[in-house]
Amino acid sequence: MSVEIVIKNALKKYGENVIIPDLSLDIRPGEFFTLLGPSGCGKTTLLRMIAGFNSIEGGDFYFGDKRINDLDPAKRNIGMVFQNYAIFPHMTVRKNVEFGLKNKKLPKDQIKSRTDEFMKLMQISDYSDRMPERLSGGQQQRVALARALCIEPDVLLMDEPLSNLDAKLRVEMRTVIKNIQHDVGITCVYVTHDQEEAMAVSDRIAVMNAGVIQHVGTPKSIYQRPANIFVATFIGRTNVLNGSVTVEDGKAVLNLCGYSAPLPTVAPEHMKGQDVVVSVRPEELLLNRDPNVPGIKAVVKDAVFLGLNTHYFVKLSTGEDAEIIQESSIEDTLAPGAEISLGVNTDKVNVFLADGSANILTGVKNDLKA
């Protein structure tokens, strides 16, 4: 059975050092929810508070209607998958998977049938009699996942479960994890600092910084309309440029590096002349090989051909550096020193207050709890 997780005004501190000052969050039943942020931002600390491994200095944690602040971790009915797998080295695959079921003192036939079911689900049945030392990293992680799921927990907690795997295995295992979570329908809280991983597996993501949640939303909404400049720079690659917004005949105009273009999506409350910070992702800069075409003037510093796309690194006329990603063309790659003109896809760029604290455009969807 999947449950809703509700966190109200969570506080975590060690002595006078506050790690999480005041955090509220609703995680929906059956949702794959990811805590994403840089190292030290508090995401693992929060996960361990949910698990009962860390003390809670303030606030309330609920699984459904049940307050769990003082509930022993063993009674929270959670499954946990760690970064280092944490499977027992002296037990076979089968004995690892059935460990939690034996602790629950289930009948032998039920233990066997459920162990068989989840070994089959995780495609590790052929390794049932192997010791962990004879398994690859991906196989060990499958064992850890089977062990966590076979006890039929209300909540599955995963702390950087793929960070010890090589790049190819990480991609393979994140697909496995997402598919299994979807099939089982369990509420999952997943911790990672890998943006691509978070985007690939999550129903929703909470982006954290210094113990504070900045933005909660779907991968698409966070990428396309980040709530502030921190989120814009943490999710994906972007060029951060200084600009201004002016209002002419009741319509907003973006002024950027000597180039002006209509900006039709400014929110009504921000419709005024002001300095802004602009996040322009590399694919949102439109390269024109003719430097005389109206646009932002730039000079190519370097180019990297990567097959489908070519990455250009340029110096803008303002002295700022920028990166452009363009679909590779049959024409020759531009050489360093080439003068170009850049357009801007104003439908996709993001524009923030001068201090970067808020996006001034319409369409920002943030499920952050006040």
N, C-alpha and C positions, 0 to 999 in steps of 0.2 A: 504493500500500500504506500503510495507516495503522499507526502505531507507538505503543507506550506510551512516555510520557515520565516518567522517574523522576528526582527531585531529592533529594539526600541532604545535609543539613546545609550548605546554601548560605550563604556569607558574602560580603557586598559592602560595601566601605568605600572612602572617598576620604580618604587620609591617616589621621587618627584618627577621622574622622566615619563611624560605622557606619550604613549604610542598611538592610541586611538582616542581622540578627545570627546567625540559625541557622534555616534554613527547609528543611523536607522536605515533599515532595509527590509523589503518584502521579496521573498523568493517563492515563486508559484509552484503548486504541486506538479510533479513530473517534469519540471523545467531543468534544462542543462544551463546552469548559471556559473559564469566565470568571474573570478576576482583577478583583475589584471593590473599590473603596475610595476614600477622599477623595484629593484632589490631594496629591502628595508622600509617599504611603504606601509607595512602592516597587514598584508593580505594573508600570510601564513599565520600570523598572530590571531587574526579574526577566525580563520578556519579552526584553529586549535581551541578557541573559545567555544565555537559551536560543538566541537567534539568533546569538550570537557577536560581537555589536557592543560588548559591555561585558566587561571582564576579570572573572575569577572569583578572588576572594581565598581562598576555602575551599570545601570540599564537592565533590560529584560530580554531574555531569549525564549522563544516559543517554538515548539514543534506542534503545529495545529493549535489547539487550545491549551496544550500542556506547557507550563513554564518549566524550563529545564535547567535554570541557573544552578540549582543545588543537586541536580540529579547525577548520580554516579555515571561515568562514561560507559560502563558495561551495561547500564540499564537504558541507554538512549537509543538503542537499536540502530546503530550506525555501522556502515561498512567503510573501511579506511584503506586507501591505496597510497603508499608513500613513494618518494623519489627513489629510494634505494631498494624498492620491492618489499623488503622486510619479510621474505618468506623464510621458513625454517630450513637451514642447510642440512639438518640431520634427518629430515623427513622426505619421503617420496612426494611426487606431485599429488597423488591421490590423498595422502595423509595431510598434506598442506591444505588442500581444498576442503576436506571434511573436518578440519580442526574446529571451526566455529560451531558446526553442527553437533559435534561430540560434546562441546562445552554446554550446549543447550539440552544435552541429554535426550536427544531424539531417539526413537527406535532405530535399530540397526538397518532394517530394510528401507526406512525413510532416508537415513543418512546415505545409503548406497545409491538410491534412485536420484536423490537431489544432487549428489556429487557427480554422478554420471551425466545428469542433465546439463550442469554448468560446465563440465569439462568438454562436453560436445559443443555447447554454445560458444566456448572460447577456443575450440579446435585444438585441444591439448589431450584428447583421449588417448592418442598413440603414445604419449609420454607418461602415462599414469604411473608406471613403476620406476621412472627415472628419478635420480637425485638432482637437486637444483644445479649442482656444479656441472652437470652434463647438458644444461639448457642454455640457449642464447639469451641475450638481454630481453628481446621481445617475447620469447617463450616464458621467461620468468615473470614478466609483467602481466602476461595472460593468466598465469597461475595466481598472482596476487589479486587480479580482478575477479577471477572465478571464486576465490576464497571470500572476497568481500561481498560478492553478490549472492552466493548460495545460501547465506543465512537470512535472505529476504529482508534486508534492512529497510527502514523507512527513508533513510537518507544515505547517499553515497558521497563521501568526502575524498577528494583527490588532490594531493599536494605535489605539484611539479612532477607528475608521474612519468613523463617522457624525457626529462632533461638528461638522463644518463644514456640515452639511445643515440645511435648515429642518425644522420639526417634522413636517410631513406626509411629507416625503421620508424622514426617519429611520425612521418607522414602516413605510413601504413597503420600504425597503432592508433593514431588519432581518429582514423576512419573506423577502426574496430570499436573503439570506446564509444564514439558517437552512435554507431549503429546498435550496439548492445544496449546503451542507455535508452535509446528510442524504443527498442523492442521490449525491454523490461518495464519501461515507464516510470523509473524511479527518479525522485528529486536528487539532483547531483549538483554539488558545489565544487568547483574546479579552480585550482590556483595555478597561475602561470605568469611568467614575465614575457612570454613569446607572443607577440601580437598576432602573427599569422596563425599560430595554433589556436588562439582564442577566437579569431574570426572563423576558423574552419569548423569548430565543434559547438559553438555556443548558440543557445536560443537568445540569451541576453548577456551583456557584459557590464560589470561595474569597474570603471577605471578609477584606481586609487592613487593618491599621492600624499605622503606624510600623514597617513592615518585618516585621511578625509576622502570620501567618495566624490569624484568630480562629475561623473556622468554615468547614468544607467540607461542602457538601451540596446536595441538589436545591433549586430555588427554593422549592418548597412547604415542605420541612422547615426551611429557614432562616427563612422568613417566619413559620411557625406555631410553631416551637419554637427560637428563637435561642439560641445557646450562652451569651451574656452580654449585658449591657445595651448595650454598644457596637453589637453586631450588631442588637439590637432597635430601637435608635434610628436606625441607618443604613439599614436595609431598611424602607421604608415609613414611615408617620407613626404616632406613638404618643404617648400620655400617660404620663409617668413620675411615679408617685405613691408616697409613703411609706406603708408599712403594717406589719402584723405577722402572724405565724402563731402560733396557739395550738393545742394538742392537747387535745381533750375526748373522753373515753371512747375513746381510741385513734384518733380521727379528726381530721384537720386542718381548721381553720377560718381563713379569711382575714378579717382585720379591716382595713377600708379606709375612711378618712374617716368614722368613726363608724358604719359599716355592716358587718355580719358575714354571711358566707355560707360554706357547706361548700366545701372545696377537695379534691376526691377524688383528685387526680393528683400529690400530693407524693411524691417518691422516698423509699423507706424510710430511706436514710441521712440525709435531711434532716427526718425526722419529729420535730420538737421545737419548743418555743416559741422564737421569734426575730424580730428586726426584719428586714424585707425591703424591697426595692424592687420595685414592680409596674409592668409595662408593659401598659397597656390601650389597644389600638388604638381609634380613633374609632368604628368599627363595633361594638366590644365593649361600649360603654356604651349601656344600654337606657333610652331616655327615657320618662318617664311624666309627663303633663301635670298630674296631681294631686299636689301637693307633700306631701300627707298619707300617701301610700303609702310603706311602709317602703323605705328606700334611702338613697343619698347625696344630701344636700340641696344644691341649686345654684340659681343665679340666671342667667338668660340675659343675656349681654352684647351679642351680635350674632348675626345669622342670615344665611346666604347660600343662596339658592335656586338650584340648578344643574340643574333639570329632574328627572332620575331621583332624585337625592339632595338633601337639604338639610343644610348644615353649620351646626351651632350652636357658638358659642363661649361658654363659661359660666365662672362663678366658683363654685368649690366652697365648702362651709361652712368648710373648713379654710383658705381663702384661696388655694388652688392654682387655677391656670387649667387648663381642659381643653377639648378639641374633641370633638364628637359628630358622626358621620355617620349620618343616618337616612333611610330611603327616604321620599321626599316623599309626603305624604298629601293628601287632598282638603281637610282642615281648614286653617284659616288658619295661616300661619307664626307661631310664637311671637315676640312683640315683646320688645325689651330690657326687662329688669326683671321678666319673668315668673319666678315661682318654680316649680321643678320637682323631681322626685325621679328618681334614676338607679339602675337596677339594673346588675349586672355579669355578663357571660357568663363564668362561672368555668371553663367548659370550654376557653375559648380564650385567656384572659389568660395572661401569663407572669410568673413570680415568681422573683426573683433574691436571692441573698445580699445583705446590707446594703451591701457594697462593689461590688455589680454584677458580680462576677467569674464567677459561674456560675448557671445556671438550676437551681432545686431541684425542677422537675417531671419526671415521667417523659416519655418520648417524644422526648427530644433525640437527634437522629442527627447525629453529627459525625464525618466521615471524616478529621479532622486527624491527621497523622502525628506521633507523639511525637518 
